[in-house]
Amino acid sequence: MSATWTTNDTRCMEHALELAQRGSFEVAPNPLVGAVIVDADGQIVGSGWHESYGGPHAEVNAFNRVNTEDKERLHDCTWYVTLEPCNHTGQTPPCTDLIARNKPRRVVVATVDPNPLVSGKGIMRLRSLGIQVDVGCKEAEALWQNRRFIWAMKHQKPWVVLKWASTADGFLDPRLSHERTTKSGGVAITGEQARATTHRWRAEEMGILIGVQTALVDEPTLNVRESKGRNPQRFVLDPHHRLPDSHSLFQETASQTKAIRIVSTDAAVTENDQHCRWNQQEGISGLLHRLHMDFTINSLLIEGGAHTLNSFIAAGQWNELKRWTSPQVSEQGLLAPTKPHNAVLPPFGEHNGMAGEDRWDHWIHTDSIESLKESR
């Protein structure tokens, strides 16, 4: 499985990973994938990435950027791909067909695709054609980059990201002043400069979930306004159908579909109510499985309030935690959740940062780290 990686191998795969990241916000539920084609002299002759869901895969885009002269000597090239090339027909033809037609000297794959339709079959096919295939270059980085896709494939439920903002003394909802009260009635703990980062966090996930109390008190829009990317599918945890159908979250707009109401199995629903039935006896794990299977949700951002956040923490059903801390002091209000004891710093990327006067930090569940390691 392992190989001795040259400096050029590492450099090319790092570039492929950088390209793959450009597909963020556009490719889910597909994985992020980058590809680089290098000639016998170590020079890049083609590169690309999976740019949008349903569009050409990274290998195809890289091949299409190779000029005519270089295409005549692709048999001497090495292809670097961040995820195993597919060997089945989905929305696009198998990438192994493209590689096989050009029969390069070597293919370097960062990590195996956990999709049961692929899962080593692409590598086996290329090797059966006499192509040298080496696996594992920058594998840890590739697994982290596609953690949402890999987790969902492996566990059949979304990768869960908890997010909250608290005052310096640990309050989630202090009701500090009218100046920091939004039009809908909620209290903004962080300043305006933090909003773009928060909206980017929303755009990174396929779904976003809040509890019924947050919906009633704050009437949030839960959309992406100050970052590029798509609006996540909105979910409201409302087991007993407390929210009126007239609530703003259930109004469809040109850019956003109605929120999906999560109700208990015996709750009454109206004809036009978009809902998800949840057997509460199955717990939060069962709910997550339902969201993945019924709505193809590979990742889910939990944005509020304290009861909902603490429920996910108590159940151990979370993978990442992103937390804002304001310099303000409240001395009153609703207490923010406590960072779990099994939260550790993520293996890659920034661990913390600032936006104006507000500080954010980033953590990951230790079990999630171990799960990614087991995928190697």
RAVENTA-V376255 format. One record per helix or strand of 3 or more residues. SS is the DSSP state (alpha for helix, beta for strand). FROM is the first residue (numbers start at 1). TO is the last residue. If there is no record, write none. Layout:
{{SS FROM TO} {SS FROM TO}}
//
This chain:
{{alpha 7 21} {beta 34 38} {beta 44 49} {alpha 58 64} {alpha 68 71} {alpha 74 76} {beta 78 81} {alpha 95 102} {beta 106 109} {alpha 121 128} {beta 132 135} {alpha 139 145} {alpha 147 155} {beta 159 166} {beta 171 173} {alpha 178 180} {alpha 192 204} {beta 207 211} {alpha 212 218} {beta 233 237} {alpha 248 250} {beta 260 264} {beta 275 278} {alpha 280 295} {beta 299 304} {alpha 306 314} {beta 320 325} {beta 352 355} {beta 358 365} {alpha 366 374}}
//
